[in-house]
Amino acid sequence: MLQRIHRETLAKVRAEVEPCADRDYAAFLMRWHHVGGADLDDGQGGLAAVLDQLSGLTFTPEVWERSILPARVPSYRPELLDLLCLGGQFAWVALPPEDEIPDLPAKVAFVNRQERSLFQSAHEDEPADAKEAAIWRALSAGGHTRPNYRSRPLPCPFGALTPAAALIALIPLMLVQQLASVAVFHPEVLPIAIYALGVSALGLIDDTLGEAPADGAAGAVHRGWRGHGAAVLRGELSTGALKAAGSLGLALFTMSYLGLSNARWLLAVAVLVLATNVFNLLDLRPGRATKVFVLLGACLGIGSLDVRPLWSLGLFTAPALVAGFYDLRERAMLGDTGANLLGALAGLWLVLTLSGTGQLVALALLVAITLYGELWSISELIERIPGLRELDSWGRPS
């Protein structure tokens, strides 16, 4: 009896389902996926409906922007997607390239924030500590992200937190120095602070007002001194040129506090400006600029047996190294703000430690690195040298 009921029920259900032609099924799929967008609201409402339907599916940013979303939302503009993400309705989740091949672009999925807990990968990169996670999420949610060399969107510029942390640290340190009559700071810390804060501000201008990276952005990105100089000659605004000129002015002003002769003053200015620029050239892979800074500081400290420069630079060095760890682990990117600061500290360390002859040698090396970076790729050079390649990749996530 039960088998008979089951057969009759199954026959009835099958009778209600009729096969359709391939053309009709294809037309149904087009309507179901809103291709053409005829049945969708225009603007953010229609885009939100599409993202809800495609929630969790992963595609490269280029496929999202050029194929999938424009085909479903006729009036689609990148600004609509930015508004939905910045408004908190949707979040993006970046997945590493398949088989960990660096040249492959990362894939991105969009998820409704109400359902984000269903996707473990949305949380796996966040710091475990609550305060660190809050800072990490604030940068991401505020739209302060940039794709790194693997095309993974990361919070940027994380280096902007370094001068902020240094200024906050001034509160207890200045209270101790003033009320307890303890010499916490070396007198050289004033010009150091002027230059460090100044170049950080110039880097932040470049991070926020400069051209977007080439992956996905319209327009050419000015690169190197030649690119920035050509942009200025064409009458275009180049934040890189603004940063270079501002760094020169800051260096001239800062080095005047050290009581140097005119020749030593100009030499120190050249070392300081070129060191700041070189660390921008180095900041093309996670943690590279920080590693060079640590190695340089160790060589200068051990070679001179002088801790005075470290005492003068310590206010900014400590938070810079913390930010550098996040950069190394690909949890965030320093940006020009953080790279500028590392270069400034490195240049100041050279000036405060080396003699005139030592600074001439350092200047020659900095000029050589700058010229090489203008004409060829520093990253390709490092990849060709086995020892440098392993050192450069050490500490990064696989």
VOMARMI-405653 format. One record per residue (C-alpha): residue in three letters; x, y, z; residue number from 1. Coordinates in steps of 0.25 Angstrom, whole numbers, plus 5000, padded with zeros to 4 digits. Layout:
+-----+------+-------+------+-----+
:  aa : east : north :   up :   i :
+-----+------+-------+------+-----+
: ALA :    X :     Y :    Z : NUM :
...
+-----+------+-------+------+-----+
# end
This chain:
+-----+------+-------+------+-----+
:  aa : east : north :   up :   i :
+-----+------+-------+------+-----+
: MET : 5000 :  5000 : 5000 :   1 :
: LEU : 5011 :  5010 : 5004 :   2 :
: GLN : 5019 :  5007 : 4991 :   3 :
: ARG : 5006 :  5009 : 4983 :   4 :
: ILE : 5004 :  5023 : 4990 :   5 :
: HIS : 5018 :  5026 : 4987 :   6 :
: ARG : 5018 :  5023 : 4972 :   7 :
: GLU : 5005 :  5030 : 4970 :   8 :
: THR : 5010 :  5043 : 4977 :   9 :
: LEU : 5023 :  5042 : 4969 :  10 :
: ALA : 5015 :  5041 : 4956 :  11 :
: LYS : 5007 :  5053 : 4960 :  12 :
: VAL : 5019 :  5061 : 4963 :  13 :
: ARG : 5025 :  5057 : 4950 :  14 :
: ALA : 5013 :  5061 : 4942 :  15 :
: GLU : 5013 :  5075 : 4948 :  16 :
: VAL : 5028 :  5077 : 4943 :  17 :
: GLU : 5029 :  5078 : 4928 :  18 :
: PRO : 5042 :  5080 : 4921 :  19 :
: CYS : 5045 :  5092 : 4913 :  20 :
: ALA : 5053 :  5096 : 4901 :  21 :
: ASP : 5068 :  5100 : 4903 :  22 :
: ARG : 5064 :  5114 : 4898 :  23 :
: ASP : 5053 :  5116 : 4909 :  24 :
: TYR : 5063 :  5111 : 4920 :  25 :
: ALA : 5074 :  5121 : 4915 :  26 :
: ALA : 5064 :  5132 : 4915 :  27 :
: PHE : 5059 :  5128 : 4929 :  28 :
: LEU : 5074 :  5128 : 4934 :  29 :
: MET : 5076 :  5142 : 4928 :  30 :
: ARG : 5063 :  5148 : 4935 :  31 :
: TRP : 5067 :  5141 : 4948 :  32 :
: HIS : 5081 :  5147 : 4948 :  33 :
: HIS : 5075 :  5160 : 4944 :  34 :
: VAL : 5084 :  5161 : 4932 :  35 :
: GLY : 5079 :  5174 : 4925 :  36 :
: GLY : 5074 :  5180 : 4938 :  37 :
: ALA : 5060 :  5182 : 4933 :  38 :
: ASP : 5053 :  5177 : 4946 :  39 :
: LEU : 5062 :  5184 : 4955 :  40 :
: ASP : 5062 :  5198 : 4962 :  41 :
: ASP : 5072 :  5208 : 4957 :  42 :
: GLY : 5084 :  5211 : 4965 :  43 :
: GLN : 5088 :  5205 : 4979 :  44 :
: GLY : 5075 :  5197 : 4981 :  45 :
: GLY : 5077 :  5189 : 4968 :  46 :
: LEU : 5092 :  5187 : 4971 :  47 :
: ALA : 5089 :  5183 : 4985 :  48 :
: ALA : 5079 :  5172 : 4980 :  49 :
: VAL : 5090 :  5167 : 4970 :  50 :
: LEU : 5100 :  5166 : 4981 :  51 :
: ASP : 5091 :  5159 : 4990 :  52 :
: GLN : 5088 :  5149 : 4979 :  53 :
: LEU : 5103 :  5147 : 4976 :  54 :
: SER : 5107 :  5147 : 4991 :  55 :
: GLY : 5119 :  5138 : 4993 :  56 :
: LEU : 5123 :  5136 : 4978 :  57 :
: THR : 5137 :  5140 : 4975 :  58 :
: PHE : 5142 :  5147 : 4963 :  59 :
: THR : 5154 :  5156 : 4960 :  60 :
: PRO : 5151 :  5171 : 4962 :  61 :
: GLU : 5153 :  5174 : 4947 :  62 :
: VAL : 5142 :  5163 : 4944 :  63 :
: TRP : 5133 :  5169 : 4955 :  64 :
: GLU : 5134 :  5184 : 4950 :  65 :
: ARG : 5134 :  5181 : 4935 :  66 :
: SER : 5125 :  5169 : 4932 :  67 :
: ILE : 5116 :  5164 : 4944 :  68 :
: LEU : 5111 :  5177 : 4950 :  69 :
: PRO : 5109 :  5186 : 4937 :  70 :
: ALA : 5102 :  5174 : 4931 :  71 :
: ARG : 5092 :  5174 : 4942 :  72 :
: VAL : 5091 :  5189 : 4946 :  73 :
: PRO : 5089 :  5197 : 4934 :  74 :
: SER : 5093 :  5210 : 4941 :  75 :
: TYR : 5105 :  5203 : 4949 :  76 :
: ARG : 5116 :  5212 : 4953 :  77 :
: PRO : 5128 :  5209 : 4962 :  78 :
: GLU : 5123 :  5220 : 4972 :  79 :
: LEU : 5110 :  5212 : 4975 :  80 :
: LEU : 5118 :  5200 : 4979 :  81 :
: ASP : 5127 :  5209 : 4988 :  82 :
: LEU : 5114 :  5215 : 4995 :  83 :
: LEU : 5109 :  5201 : 4998 :  84 :
: CYS : 5122 :  5197 : 5004 :  85 :
: LEU : 5125 :  5210 : 5011 :  86 :
: GLY : 5111 :  5211 : 5016 :  87 :
: GLY : 5113 :  5197 : 5023 :  88 :
: GLN : 5102 :  5189 : 5016 :  89 :
: PHE : 5112 :  5180 : 5009 :  90 :
: ALA : 5127 :  5176 : 5011 :  91 :
: TRP : 5137 :  5170 : 5002 :  92 :
: VAL : 5145 :  5158 : 5005 :  93 :
: ALA : 5158 :  5156 : 4997 :  94 :
: LEU : 5163 :  5142 : 4994 :  95 :
: PRO : 5178 :  5139 : 4991 :  96 :
: PRO : 5181 :  5134 : 4977 :  97 :
: GLU : 5179 :  5120 : 4974 :  98 :
: ASP : 5192 :  5111 : 4976 :  99 :
: GLU : 5198 :  5123 : 4982 : 100 :
: ILE : 5203 :  5128 : 4969 : 101 :
: PRO : 5207 :  5142 : 4971 : 102 :
: ASP : 5204 :  5147 : 4957 : 103 :
: LEU : 5190 :  5143 : 4958 : 104 :
: PRO : 5180 :  5154 : 4962 : 105 :
: ALA : 5172 :  5152 : 4975 : 106 :
: LYS : 5158 :  5148 : 4975 : 107 :
: VAL : 5147 :  5156 : 4983 : 108 :
: ALA : 5134 :  5153 : 4988 : 109 :
: PHE : 5123 :  5162 : 4993 : 110 :
: VAL : 5115 :  5158 : 5005 : 111 :
: ASN : 5103 :  5165 : 5012 : 112 :
: ARG : 5109 :  5169 : 5026 : 113 :
: GLN : 5097 :  5163 : 5033 : 114 :
: GLU : 5102 :  5149 : 5027 : 115 :
: ARG : 5117 :  5152 : 5028 : 116 :
: SER : 5118 :  5142 : 5040 : 117 :
: LEU : 5115 :  5131 : 5030 : 118 :
: PHE : 5128 :  5133 : 5023 : 119 :
: GLN : 5140 :  5130 : 5032 : 120 :
: SER : 5150 :  5136 : 5022 : 121 :
: ALA : 5144 :  5150 : 5025 : 122 :
: HIS : 5150 :  5149 : 5039 : 123 :
: GLU : 5162 :  5141 : 5038 : 124 :
: ASP : 5171 :  5152 : 5034 : 125 :
: GLU : 5167 :  5161 : 5046 : 126 :
: PRO : 5176 :  5163 : 5058 : 127 :
: ALA : 5172 :  5154 : 5070 : 128 :
: ASP : 5174 :  5166 : 5080 : 129 :
: ALA : 5161 :  5174 : 5081 : 130 :
: LYS : 5168 :  5188 : 5080 : 131 :
: GLU : 5177 :  5184 : 5068 : 132 :
: ALA : 5164 :  5178 : 5061 : 133 :
: ALA : 5157 :  5191 : 5064 : 134 :
: ILE : 5168 :  5199 : 5057 : 135 :
: TRP : 5168 :  5189 : 5045 : 136 :
: ARG : 5153 :  5189 : 5043 : 137 :
: ALA : 5153 :  5204 : 5044 : 138 :
: LEU : 5162 :  5206 : 5032 : 139 :
: SER : 5155 :  5195 : 5024 : 140 :
: ALA : 5141 :  5200 : 5027 : 141 :
: GLY : 5145 :  5214 : 5024 : 142 :
: GLY : 5150 :  5210 : 5010 : 143 :
: HIS : 5164 :  5212 : 5013 : 144 :
: THR : 5169 :  5200 : 5005 : 145 :
: ARG : 5179 :  5198 : 4994 : 146 :
: PRO : 5183 :  5185 : 4986 : 147 :
: ASN : 5197 :  5180 : 4989 : 148 :
: TYR : 5206 :  5173 : 4980 : 149 :
: ARG : 5198 :  5160 : 4980 : 150 :
: SER : 5185 :  5169 : 4977 : 151 :
: ARG : 5180 :  5166 : 4991 : 152 :
: PRO : 5172 :  5178 : 4997 : 153 :
: LEU : 5179 :  5183 : 5010 : 154 :
: PRO : 5176 :  5194 : 5020 : 155 :
: CYS : 5185 :  5206 : 5015 : 156 :
: PRO : 5192 :  5215 : 5019 : 157 :
: PHE : 5194 :  5208 : 5032 : 158 :
: GLY : 5207 :  5216 : 5034 : 159 :
: ALA : 5198 :  5228 : 5037 : 160 :
: LEU : 5196 :  5222 : 5051 : 161 :
: THR : 5211 :  5223 : 5054 : 162 :
: PRO : 5212 :  5239 : 5056 : 163 :
: ALA : 5199 :  5238 : 5063 : 164 :
: ALA : 5205 :  5228 : 5073 : 165 :
: ALA : 5217 :  5236 : 5075 : 166 :
: LEU : 5210 :  5249 : 5078 : 167 :
: ILE : 5201 :  5241 : 5088 : 168 :
: ALA : 5214 :  5236 : 5095 : 169 :
: LEU : 5218 :  5250 : 5097 : 170 :
: ILE : 5207 :  5252 : 5107 : 171 :
: PRO : 5213 :  5243 : 5118 : 172 :
: LEU : 5228 :  5246 : 5114 : 173 :
: MET : 5227 :  5261 : 5115 : 174 :
: LEU : 5220 :  5260 : 5128 : 175 :
: VAL : 5231 :  5252 : 5133 : 176 :
: GLN : 5242 :  5261 : 5127 : 177 :
: GLN : 5235 :  5274 : 5133 : 178 :
: LEU : 5230 :  5269 : 5146 : 179 :
: ALA : 5241 :  5260 : 5150 : 180 :
: SER : 5253 :  5268 : 5144 : 181 :
: VAL : 5258 :  5256 : 5136 : 182 :
: ALA : 5264 :  5257 : 5122 : 183 :
: VAL : 5255 :  5248 : 5115 : 184 :
: PHE : 5258 :  5254 : 5101 : 185 :
: HIS : 5271 :  5258 : 5094 : 186 :
: PRO : 5272 :  5272 : 5089 : 187 :
: GLU : 5272 :  5267 : 5075 : 188 :
: VAL : 5258 :  5262 : 5076 : 189 :
: LEU : 5252 :  5275 : 5072 : 190 :
: PRO : 5258 :  5276 : 5058 : 191 :
: ILE : 5256 :  5261 : 5057 : 192 :
: ALA : 5241 :  5262 : 5060 : 193 :
: ILE : 5239 :  5274 : 5051 : 194 :
: TYR : 5245 :  5266 : 5039 : 195 :
: ALA : 5238 :  5252 : 5043 : 196 :
: LEU : 5224 :  5259 : 5044 : 197 :
: GLY : 5226 :  5267 : 5032 : 198 :
: VAL : 5229 :  5256 : 5023 : 199 :
: SER : 5218 :  5247 : 5029 : 200 :
: ALA : 5208 :  5258 : 5025 : 201 :
: LEU : 5214 :  5259 : 5011 : 202 :
: GLY : 5213 :  5244 : 5010 : 203 :
: LEU : 5198 :  5244 : 5015 : 204 :
: ILE : 5195 :  5255 : 5004 : 205 :
: ASP : 5201 :  5246 : 4993 : 206 :
: ASP : 5193 :  5234 : 4999 : 207 :
: THR : 5180 :  5241 : 4999 : 208 :
: LEU : 5181 :  5251 : 4987 : 209 :
: GLY : 5191 :  5244 : 4978 : 210 :
: GLU : 5187 :  5235 : 4966 : 211 :
: ALA : 5181 :  5222 : 4969 : 212 :
: PRO : 5189 :  5209 : 4966 : 213 :
: ALA : 5189 :  5204 : 4952 : 214 :
: ASP : 5180 :  5192 : 4955 : 215 :
: GLY : 5166 :  5196 : 4953 : 216 :
: ALA : 5169 :  5211 : 4953 : 217 :
: ALA : 5167 :  5221 : 4941 : 218 :
: GLY : 5178 :  5229 : 4937 : 219 :
: ALA : 5193 :  5227 : 4937 : 220 :
: VAL : 5201 :  5227 : 4950 : 221 :
: HIS : 5213 :  5236 : 4951 : 222 :
: ARG : 5225 :  5228 : 4955 : 223 :
: GLY : 5239 :  5232 : 4959 : 224 :
: TRP : 5245 :  5246 : 4958 : 225 :
: ARG : 5244 :  5245 : 4943 : 226 :
: GLY : 5229 :  5243 : 4943 : 227 :
: HIS : 5226 :  5253 : 4953 : 228 :
: GLY : 5235 :  5263 : 4946 : 229 :
: ALA : 5228 :  5261 : 4933 : 230 :
: ALA : 5215 :  5262 : 4939 : 231 :
: VAL : 5219 :  5276 : 4945 : 232 :
: LEU : 5224 :  5280 : 4931 : 233 :
: ARG : 5210 :  5277 : 4925 : 234 :
: GLY : 5204 :  5285 : 4936 : 235 :
: GLU : 5198 :  5274 : 4943 : 236 :
: LEU : 5197 :  5272 : 4958 : 237 :
: SER : 5207 :  5262 : 4963 : 238 :
: THR : 5206 :  5259 : 4978 : 239 :
: GLY : 5220 :  5252 : 4976 : 240 :
: ALA : 5226 :  5265 : 4972 : 241 :
: LEU : 5219 :  5272 : 4983 : 242 :
: LYS : 5225 :  5262 : 4993 : 243 :
: ALA : 5239 :  5263 : 4987 : 244 :
: ALA : 5239 :  5278 : 4988 : 245 :
: GLY : 5233 :  5278 : 5002 : 246 :
: SER : 5243 :  5268 : 5007 : 247 :
: LEU : 5255 :  5277 : 5002 : 248 :
: GLY : 5249 :  5289 : 5009 : 249 :
: LEU : 5247 :  5281 : 5022 : 250 :
: ALA : 5261 :  5276 : 5021 : 251 :
: LEU : 5267 :  5290 : 5018 : 252 :
: PHE : 5260 :  5295 : 5030 : 253 :
: THR : 5263 :  5283 : 5040 : 254 :
: MET : 5278 :  5282 : 5037 : 255 :
: SER : 5279 :  5297 : 5040 : 256 :
: TYR : 5277 :  5293 : 5055 : 257 :
: LEU : 5289 :  5284 : 5056 : 258 :
: GLY : 5299 :  5296 : 5055 : 259 :
: LEU : 5307 :  5290 : 5043 : 260 :
: SER : 5316 :  5297 : 5033 : 261 :
: ASN : 5310 :  5301 : 5019 : 262 :
: ALA : 5316 :  5289 : 5012 : 263 :
: ARG : 5312 :  5279 : 5023 : 264 :
: TRP : 5299 :  5285 : 5024 : 265 :
: LEU : 5296 :  5283 : 5009 : 266 :
: LEU : 5302 :  5269 : 5010 : 267 :
: ALA : 5293 :  5265 : 5021 : 268 :
: VAL : 5281 :  5271 : 5013 : 269 :
: ALA : 5285 :  5262 : 5001 : 270 :
: VAL : 5286 :  5250 : 5009 : 271 :
: LEU : 5273 :  5252 : 5017 : 272 :
: VAL : 5265 :  5255 : 5004 : 273 :
: LEU : 5270 :  5243 : 4996 : 274 :
: ALA : 5269 :  5233 : 5008 : 275 :
: THR : 5254 :  5238 : 5009 : 276 :
: ASN : 5252 :  5235 : 4994 : 277 :
: VAL : 5260 :  5222 : 4994 : 278 :
: PHE : 5251 :  5216 : 5004 : 279 :
: ASN : 5239 :  5219 : 4996 : 280 :
: LEU : 5246 :  5211 : 4984 : 281 :
: LEU : 5248 :  5200 : 4994 : 282 :
: ASP : 5234 :  5199 : 4999 : 283 :
: LEU : 5229 :  5190 : 4988 : 284 :
: ARG : 5228 :  5177 : 4996 : 285 :
: PRO : 5223 :  5175 : 5010 : 286 :
: GLY : 5233 :  5177 : 5020 : 287 :
: ARG : 5244 :  5181 : 5011 : 288 :
: ALA : 5246 :  5195 : 5016 : 289 :
: THR : 5245 :  5191 : 5030 : 290 :
: LYS : 5256 :  5180 : 5029 : 291 :
: VAL : 5265 :  5190 : 5022 : 292 :
: PHE : 5263 :  5200 : 5033 : 293 :
: VAL : 5266 :  5190 : 5044 : 294 :
: LEU : 5278 :  5185 : 5037 : 295 :
: LEU : 5283 :  5199 : 5034 : 296 :
: GLY : 5281 :  5203 : 5049 : 297 :
: ALA : 5288 :  5190 : 5054 : 298 :
: CYS : 5300 :  5193 : 5045 : 299 :
: LEU : 5301 :  5208 : 5049 : 300 :
: GLY : 5299 :  5205 : 5064 : 301 :
: ILE : 5309 :  5193 : 5065 : 302 :
: GLY : 5319 :  5201 : 5056 : 303 :
: SER : 5319 :  5214 : 5063 : 304 :
: LEU : 5316 :  5208 : 5077 : 305 :
: ASP : 5307 :  5221 : 5079 : 306 :
: VAL : 5293 :  5220 : 5084 : 307 :
: ARG : 5290 :  5235 : 5084 : 308 :
: PRO : 5284 :  5235 : 5070 : 309 :
: LEU : 5275 :  5223 : 5075 : 310 :
: TRP : 5271 :  5231 : 5087 : 311 :
: SER : 5267 :  5243 : 5078 : 312 :
: LEU : 5260 :  5235 : 5068 : 313 :
: GLY : 5253 :  5225 : 5078 : 314 :
: LEU : 5240 :  5233 : 5079 : 315 :
: PHE : 5237 :  5230 : 5065 : 316 :
: THR : 5245 :  5217 : 5063 : 317 :
: ALA : 5237 :  5208 : 5072 : 318 :
: PRO : 5223 :  5211 : 5066 : 319 :
: ALA : 5229 :  5210 : 5052 : 320 :
: LEU : 5234 :  5196 : 5055 : 321 :
: VAL : 5220 :  5192 : 5060 : 322 :
: ALA : 5214 :  5197 : 5047 : 323 :
: GLY : 5225 :  5190 : 5039 : 324 :
: PHE : 5221 :  5177 : 5046 : 325 :
: TYR : 5207 :  5178 : 5041 : 326 :
: ASP : 5213 :  5182 : 5027 : 327 :
: LEU : 5222 :  5169 : 5027 : 328 :
: ARG : 5210 :  5160 : 5031 : 329 :
: GLU : 5202 :  5166 : 5020 : 330 :
: ARG : 5191 :  5170 : 5030 : 331 :
: ALA : 5192 :  5185 : 5025 : 332 :
: MET : 5201 :  5194 : 5016 : 333 :
: LEU : 5210 :  5205 : 5021 : 334 :
: GLY : 5207 :  5214 : 5009 : 335 :
: ASP : 5215 :  5226 : 5005 : 336 :
: THR : 5212 :  5231 : 5019 : 337 :
: GLY : 5219 :  5220 : 5026 : 338 :
: ALA : 5230 :  5218 : 5016 : 339 :
: ASN : 5233 :  5233 : 5016 : 340 :
: LEU : 5235 :  5232 : 5031 : 341 :
: LEU : 5244 :  5220 : 5031 : 342 :
: GLY : 5253 :  5227 : 5020 : 343 :
: ALA : 5253 :  5240 : 5029 : 344 :
: LEU : 5258 :  5232 : 5041 : 345 :
: ALA : 5268 :  5225 : 5033 : 346 :
: GLY : 5274 :  5238 : 5027 : 347 :
: LEU : 5274 :  5244 : 5041 : 348 :
: TRP : 5281 :  5232 : 5046 : 349 :
: LEU : 5292 :  5233 : 5036 : 350 :
: VAL : 5294 :  5248 : 5038 : 351 :
: LEU : 5294 :  5247 : 5053 : 352 :
: THR : 5304 :  5235 : 5053 : 353 :
: LEU : 5314 :  5237 : 5041 : 354 :
: SER : 5325 :  5247 : 5039 : 355 :
: GLY : 5326 :  5255 : 5026 : 356 :
: THR : 5333 :  5244 : 5019 : 357 :
: GLY : 5323 :  5234 : 5023 : 358 :
: GLN : 5312 :  5243 : 5018 : 359 :
: LEU : 5319 :  5244 : 5005 : 360 :
: VAL : 5319 :  5229 : 5003 : 361 :
: ALA : 5305 :  5228 : 5008 : 362 :
: LEU : 5301 :  5239 : 4998 : 363 :
: ALA : 5308 :  5231 : 4986 : 364 :
: LEU : 5300 :  5219 : 4990 : 365 :
: LEU : 5287 :  5226 : 4991 : 366 :
: VAL : 5289 :  5232 : 4977 : 367 :
: ALA : 5293 :  5219 : 4971 : 368 :
: ILE : 5280 :  5212 : 4977 : 369 :
: THR : 5272 :  5224 : 4973 : 370 :
: LEU : 5277 :  5223 : 4958 : 371 :
: TYR : 5275 :  5208 : 4958 : 372 :
: GLY : 5261 :  5209 : 4963 : 373 :
: GLU : 5258 :  5220 : 4952 : 374 :
: LEU : 5263 :  5211 : 4941 : 375 :
: TRP : 5261 :  5197 : 4945 : 376 :
: SER : 5253 :  5189 : 4955 : 377 :
: ILE : 5259 :  5187 : 4969 : 378 :
: SER : 5249 :  5175 : 4972 : 379 :
: GLU : 5254 :  5168 : 4959 : 380 :
: LEU : 5269 :  5170 : 4964 : 381 :
: ILE : 5266 :  5164 : 4978 : 382 :
: GLU : 5259 :  5152 : 4971 : 383 :
: ARG : 5271 :  5149 : 4963 : 384 :
: ILE : 5281 :  5149 : 4975 : 385 :
: PRO : 5278 :  5136 : 4984 : 386 :
: GLY : 5282 :  5142 : 4998 : 387 :
: LEU : 5275 :  5155 : 4996 : 388 :
: ARG : 5262 :  5147 : 4991 : 389 :
: GLU : 5261 :  5139 : 5003 : 390 :
: LEU : 5264 :  5150 : 5012 : 391 :
: ASP : 5253 :  5159 : 5005 : 392 :
: SER : 5243 :  5148 : 5006 : 393 :
: TRP : 5246 :  5144 : 5020 : 394 :
: GLY : 5234 :  5146 : 5030 : 395 :
: ARG : 5223 :  5148 : 5019 : 396 :
: PRO : 5211 :  5139 : 5019 : 397 :
: SER : 5212 :  5128 : 5009 : 398 :
+-----+------+-------+------+-----+
# end
